[in-house]
């Protein structure tokens, strides 16, 4: 990435970003539902539920969701191609 690329160039929103955002909203709502449904109180149990759900939904996303749109032609050329970052020497 060149140094002339500003913040707006690095933060462009792609279709993949929208999908991940909606997915994360669902993941957060599932945690909120569990905490309220089972009346979980205290920092320790809430942290444990949070870590468990984060791991679960991350694995689910990687194994089940990502492949559904990763190579889909609808997302070709949306600017979401991974770039290899060069570290300064």
Secondary structure by P-SEA (a helix, b strand, c coil): ccccccccccccccaaaaaaaaaaaaaaaaaaaaaaaaccccaaaaaaaaaaaaaaaaaaaaccccccccccccccccccccccccccc
